[in-house]
Amino acid sequence: MNRIEEAFKNKPIFMPYFPVGYPDLATSIDVLEALAKNGADLIEVGLSFSDPLADGPVIQKATQTALDKGVTTKQVIATVAELRQRGVTIPLILMGYYNPILAYGLEKFIHDAREAGADGFIIPDLPPEESAEFVGAQHAAPLPLITMLAPTTPAERMEQIARNARGFIYLVSVTGVTGARTDVPEGLAGLVARVREHTSVPVCVGFGIGSPEQAKAVGEIADGVIVGSACVRAIDEGQNPVAAARSFAQRFSQVLR
């Protein structure tokens, strides 16, 4: 059983996103460690890009800060290795856009990520139909490339993607960009049920989850709750980023237990 499968033994899971390099490299590593050791079941480790099409203003600001500080793809991968050295045992998924990965070198990126201790990848701008090169570059023992589905995904395509999914499915709960909303989208339960008809892997919901109460409501529907903008905002607004991360992880994870 791999780390992702192990994490989903206790559903629903809490899955925060945080970009490496915000507000600076050293602090971001401490924040990620605090999230991992205070209730996160799986973490999306963010790789920044200058044109993040799916990200709302909170994450855009954070990733731009990371880029302005000069954080590189190599440092993001090294962050995963550093977290493993610090005793982090939960799954770590590298999340970022395809361009920096291609610039780094596809096979080198996959090799280095695996060696560092990453458990998979989320690439929002790489649809399954165009992922053959990435999947092919993995060779033996591939790490899962997590697929994303949205309310606007046509039924036939949703079925095809769900049937081929590995690791878990990232279900976008609303259309538009990332960012916390104030309520749980109407029809989410039906959407999750439709996806589950075609897959045995866990279905996790992200985009728009801004409070522990929302997380609890989504956790009653889905196998996992993904929180990005609210996590970044909490660390941004806290006087001490590490203490803020610790408190954030505890508050969100506790409502899902």
Secondary structure, 3 states (H helix, E strand, C coil): CCHHHHHCCCCCEEEEEEECCCCCHHHHHHHHHHHHCCCCCCEEEEECCCCCCCCCHHHHHHHHHHHHCCCCHHHHHHHHHHHHHCCCCCCEEEEECHHHHHHHCHHHHHHHHHHHCCCEEECCCCCHHHCHHHHHCCCCCCCCEEEEECCCCCHHHHHHHHHCCCCCEEEECCCCCCCCCCCCCCCHHHHHHHHHCCCCCCEEEECCCCCHHHHHHHHCCCCEEEECHHHHHHHHHCCCHHHHHHHHHHHHHHHCC
